[in-house]
Amino acid sequence: MALVAAKMEPTAKEEIVEGLTQALAETAVETTKAQNFHWNVTGMAFGPLHELFQKIYEDHFEGQDFLAERIKAMDAHAEGRYSVFLSRSTITEHDGKADAKTMIEVLLKDQETLSSTLSALAAVADQHGDYATNDMATARIETHDKFAWMLRAHLRGTAA
């Protein structure tokens, strides 16, 4: 049976909020990293990578809002401190000092991590009948998988 957030059992809410908070932390760190790479990318593929990295950070900024608002719909606190995001996230910061290929590889790995985190969230939400969270997580998975594909395409034909 599908449940609205207000009617869920407290333990179900806690599990779902935990997954949402993890996804929010990782998305926030990735947003900043993609923007950092956007600012610092150089080389022959500057134009398309500068544009792609911007699409990633703009999308992820909006994604953070979706995640935080779903946390609030669960009547929980949406964390907003980067110190907490960094301590929770399996995605790490980067100083932006890297060649374009390395930037692509780093962002590709992170997109796959985000997809995996959101897949776990979708499963927990589904288990508790929270189809709204499941639907949001599934949509975000599609987005991260698409960005991973786009990043992977830039690596085709380059020396490994």
N, C-alpha and C positions, 0 to 999 in steps of 0.2 A: 504494500500500500504506500503510495506517495504521501509524504508529509511536508507540510510547510515548516519553515524554520522554527516558528514559535511553538509548534506542537511536538517537536522532537524531544526524545529523552535526553537528559543532561549528558549522559555518557556518550551518546551518539554525537551530540553537538561538540563535545570536547574533542573527539577523534577527528571530526570534520574540520573544526577550527585549527587543530594542530596541522593538518595537511594544507589548509589554506594559508596558514602563517608561514609554513616552510616554502610554499610556492611563492608567496609574496616576497620573502627574504631573497630567494634566488633570483626572482624577476628584477628586484630592485638593484641587486649587485650587477646583474647582466645589463640592465639599462645603462648604468653608469659606464660600464666597460665598453659597450658598443658606442656610446657617445665619445669616449676617450679615443677609441680607434678611429672614429669618424674624423676627429680633429687631427689625428696624427698619421693617418695613412699617407704613404707616398709611393711613387713608382709608376710604371706604365699603365697600371689599372686604377690609377687614382680616381678618376671620374666615376666609373661604375661602383667601385668599392665605397667611396665617399657617400654616394647615394644609397647604396644598400645598407651600410651601417646606420645611416640616418633613418631609413625605414624601420630597421630593427629597434633602435632606441625609442622612436616615436610610438611604435606599436606596443613596446613593452611598458612604456610610461602609462599608456591607456590600460594595459593589462593589469598593472599594479592597482589601478583604481577599481577595476572589476573585482579583483581578489579582496581588496580592503572592504569594499561595500558588501560583499557576501559575508565577510567576517562580521560586519556590523549587523547584517540581517540575522545572524546567529546570536545577536545580543552579546557579542564579545568585543574586546578591545583590539583595534587594528593598530599594530605596532608601526611606528614611523621613524624610529631611530636607526641610522645607518650602522651604528656600533652593534646594535642587536642583529640587524640583517647580516652583517659580516660574521658575527659569532655563530649564527644559525646556518648560514648558507654553505652548501658544498661547492658552490661556484665562488672562485676567489677573485680578488682585485687584480688588476694588471696596471703597470706604470705607463703603458702605451708606447714603450720603446721597443718596437719589434718591426720586422719587415712585414709586408702585406701578406705573404703566404702564412707566416706564423699567426698573424691576426685572424686570418680566415680559419686556420686550424683550431685556434683557441675558441672562437665564437661557435664553430661547428660542434665541438665537444660540449660546450655550454648549452646549445640548443637541444642536443640529445639528452642532457641532464634534465633540463626543464621539462621536456616531453615525458621523461621517465617519472619525475616527481608528480607531474599532473596526472599521469596514468594511475599512479598509486592513489592519488586523491579521488579520481573518478571511481575507482573500485570501492574505496571506503564509503563514498557518498552513495553509490548504488546499493551497497550492502545495507545501508540505513534508510533506503527509500528516499534519499535526497536527490531527486532528479534535476533540480535547478542547479545544484553544485556540480553534479555529474555532467550536465549539458555544458555548463561554462568551462569546466576542465577539459571536456572533449573538444570544444571549439579552440581552446588555447593549445591543445596538443596538435591539432591540425595546423595552426599557425607556426608553431615551433618546428614541426616536421617540414613545412614548406620552406622556412628559412634555412633549415639544415640542408635541404635539397639544393637551394640556391647557392649556399656556401660551398657545398660539395662540388657543384658544377664549376666553380671557379678553380678548383684544384685539379680538375681533369686535364691531363696532358702536361702537368708539371712534374718535375722530378720529385720523388718521395724521399 
